[in-house]
Amino acid sequence: MKTLYQLNKIVLIITLILYLTLILGLYAQVVLGAIQLLSALSITCYWKQLKNDNKKQLLTYWLIVILYGIGWLLEIDLNDFRWIGITIIPMSIAIYFVWLLNNVKNVYHDI
């Protein structure tokens, strides 16, 4: 779990740094999203071993990700605030997931 947390934290930091160039940040965000979805799937496999607080946090993450994905599928138009849907919301989800991983890592050393 510690390795998974470190990987996600490093990729998040690299993505935030690459946002100084904007375009490279958007590309890095795609990589970050893929890594985080795979990480979330792997944590979900340990569902029975998680505490109730961690289960709620993981369910919240999945709910947010699914709602965000549905928003893209429905092509919800944000007009002048498109940059919020492209950068701010996904990075907020990514930061939440790294926080979630930190919580899980602190409780479960052997997963």
C-alpha positions as CSV (number, residue, x, y, z in Angstrom):
1,M,0.0,0.0,0.0
2,K,2.9,2.3,0.8
3,T,4.3,1.9,-2.8
4,L,0.9,2.6,-4.3
5,Y,0.6,5.7,-2.2
6,Q,4.1,6.9,-3.2
7,L,3.5,6.3,-6.9
8,N,0.2,8.2,-6.9
9,K,1.8,11.1,-4.9
10,I,4.8,11.4,-7.2
11,V,2.6,11.3,-10.4
12,L,0.3,13.9,-8.8
13,I,3.2,16.2,-8.0
14,I,4.6,15.8,-11.5
15,T,1.2,16.6,-13.0
16,L,0.9,19.7,-10.9
17,I,4.4,20.9,-12.0
18,L,3.6,20.2,-15.6
19,Y,0.5,22.4,-15.4
20,L,2.9,25.3,-15.5
21,T,3.0,24.5,-19.3
22,L,-0.8,23.7,-19.3
23,I,-0.7,21.4,-22.3
24,L,1.8,19.0,-20.8
25,G,-0.2,19.1,-17.6
26,L,-3.3,18.0,-19.5
27,Y,-1.4,15.0,-20.9
28,A,0.0,14.1,-17.5
29,Q,-3.5,14.3,-16.1
30,V,-4.5,11.5,-18.4
31,V,-1.7,9.3,-17.1
32,L,-2.5,10.3,-13.5
33,G,-6.2,9.4,-14.1
34,A,-5.3,5.9,-15.5
35,I,-3.0,5.2,-12.6
36,Q,-5.5,6.3,-10.0
37,L,-8.3,4.3,-11.6
38,L,-6.1,1.2,-11.5
39,S,-5.1,1.9,-8.0
40,A,-8.7,2.4,-6.9
41,L,-9.6,-1.0,-8.5
42,S,-6.8,-2.7,-6.6
43,I,-7.9,-1.2,-3.3
44,T,-11.5,-2.2,-4.1
45,C,-10.3,-5.8,-4.3
46,Y,-9.4,-5.6,-0.6
47,W,-12.9,-4.3,0.3
48,K,-13.5,-6.8,3.1
49,Q,-10.3,-5.8,4.9
50,L,-11.1,-2.1,4.9
51,K,-12.5,-0.3,7.9
52,N,-15.9,1.4,7.6
53,D,-14.4,4.8,7.3
54,N,-12.1,3.8,4.5
55,K,-15.0,2.0,2.7
56,K,-17.1,5.2,2.9
57,Q,-14.2,7.2,1.5
58,L,-13.6,4.8,-1.3
59,L,-17.4,4.8,-2.1
60,T,-17.3,8.6,-2.2
61,Y,-14.4,8.5,-4.6
62,W,-16.1,6.0,-6.9
63,L,-19.3,8.1,-6.8
64,I,-17.5,11.3,-7.7
65,V,-15.6,9.5,-10.5
66,I,-18.7,8.0,-12.0
67,L,-20.6,11.3,-11.8
68,Y,-17.7,13.1,-13.5
69,G,-17.6,10.4,-16.2
70,I,-21.4,10.7,-16.8
71,G,-20.9,14.5,-17.1
72,W,-18.4,13.9,-19.9
73,L,-20.7,11.3,-21.6
74,L,-23.6,13.7,-21.5
75,E,-21.4,16.5,-22.7
76,I,-22.5,18.9,-20.1
77,D,-21.5,22.4,-21.3
78,L,-19.9,24.6,-18.8
79,N,-19.6,27.5,-21.3
80,D,-17.1,30.0,-19.9
81,F,-16.1,27.7,-17.1
82,R,-14.9,24.8,-19.3
83,W,-11.4,25.0,-17.7
84,I,-13.0,24.0,-14.3
85,G,-14.3,20.8,-15.8
86,I,-11.0,20.1,-17.6
87,T,-8.5,21.0,-14.9
88,I,-9.9,21.9,-11.4
89,I,-12.4,19.1,-11.0
90,P,-10.1,16.2,-12.1
91,M,-7.2,17.5,-10.0
92,S,-9.5,17.9,-7.0
93,I,-10.5,14.3,-7.4
94,A,-6.9,13.2,-7.8
95,I,-5.9,15.1,-4.6
96,Y,-8.8,13.5,-2.7
97,F,-7.7,10.0,-3.9
98,V,-4.1,10.6,-2.7
99,W,-5.5,11.7,0.6
100,L,-7.6,8.5,0.7
101,L,-4.6,6.4,-0.1
102,N,-2.7,8.1,2.7
103,N,-5.5,7.2,5.1
104,V,-5.6,3.6,4.0
105,K,-1.8,3.3,4.0
106,N,-1.6,4.5,7.6
107,V,-4.1,1.8,8.8
108,Y,-3.0,-1.1,6.6
109,H,0.7,-1.7,6.3
110,D,0.5,-5.2,4.9
111,I,-1.9,-4.6,2.0
